[in-house]
Every structure is written in structure tokens, then in C-alpha cells.
Amino acid sequence: MKQIKFLLAIALVSIIAISCKETEKKEVKEAVETEVEAAKDSMEEVKEEVEVTVDSLKTTVKETIEEVKEGAEEVKKDVEEGVEAVKKAVKQ
């Protein structure tokens, strides 16, 4: 009889131990799933921010290119005027 009680006690402790281990695994699994979802949400936000930044950079680059072209045209005109002034001075 003592042996049966001892075996039942061991069985009961084993069941409780296994239950606790499974509960911890479930909790860890749920925590990991929660973190994965949070990471997915963060990735979506980062993706949107990157897209906005890229669009902004494209606009800035286009504006800068236009400003450089305008500046080059002004320099070209100044050089042409300088060349004409030198030609006139040489002729006189």
C-alpha cells in the first residue's frame, strides 16, 4: 500500500511538473508571437517612413538639379559677355 501511495505521489508530482512546463512554453510562445506582431507593425511604420523620405529626397534632388542648371546658364552667359568684352577690347 505504501508503494502504491508513493507511486501515486510521484505520478501526481510528475503531472504537475509537466503542466507547469507546458504552461511556460505556451506563455513563451504567446510572448514571442506578440513580439513578432509588434516587429511587423514596426516594420510597416519604418517602410512608410522610408517611402516618404525617398519621395522627399527625389524632390530635393530634382530641385537641386534645376538650380545647378540655372546657375550653369548664368555662368555661361557671364563667360560669353566676358569673351565679347575681351574681343571688343582687343579690336580697339
N, C-alpha and C positions, 0 to 999 in steps of 0.2 A: 504494500500500500504506500509506503514511504517513497518507493521508487516511482510509482505512478504519479504521486503528487510532485515529486522532483521533476519528472519529465514534463508534466503539465506546466509547471512553473517555468521551465526552460522554454517550452513552446510559446507560452504567453509573452515572455520577455523577448523572444525572437520576433514574434508578430509585431510587438510594439516597436522594436528597433527597425524592422523593415518598413513599417508605416512611417516612422519618422524620416527615414532616408528617402522614401518616395515623396513625402511632402516637401522636403528640402529641394529635391530635384525639380518638382513642379514649380516651386517658388522661384528657383533659379531660372528655369525655363521661361516663366512669365516675366521675370525681370529682364531677361535677355530680349524677349520679344518686345517689351516696352522700349528698351534702349534702341533696338533696331528700328522701330517705328519712329522714334524721336530722331534718329540719324537720317532716315528717309525724308522726314519733314525738313530737317536742316539742309539736306542736300538740295531739295526743291527750292528753298529760300536762297541758297547760295547760287543755284543755277539762274534764278530770276535776276539776282543782283549782278551776276556776271554778264547776262544778256543786256541789262540796262547800261552797264559800264562799257561794254563793247560798242553799243549804239552811240553812246556819248563820245567815245574815242573816235569813232568813224566821223562823226560830225566835226569834232575838233580838228582832225587831220584834214578833212576837206576844206575847212575854213583856213587852216594854215597854208595849204597848197595855194588857195586863191590869193592869200595875202602875199605869198612869195612871188607868184606870177605877176601881181600888180607891182610889187617892188622891183622886179626884174624889168618890167616895161618902163618904169620911171627911170631906172638906171640906164637903160638902153637909150631913152630919149635924151638924158643928160649927156651921155657919151657922144651921141650924134650931134648935139648942139655944140659940144666942146670941139669936135672934129671940124664942124663948119666954122667955128670961130678961129681955129688954127689955120684953116685953109684961107680965110679972108685975111688974116694977119700976114700970112706968107705972100699972098698976092700983092699986098700994098707995099 
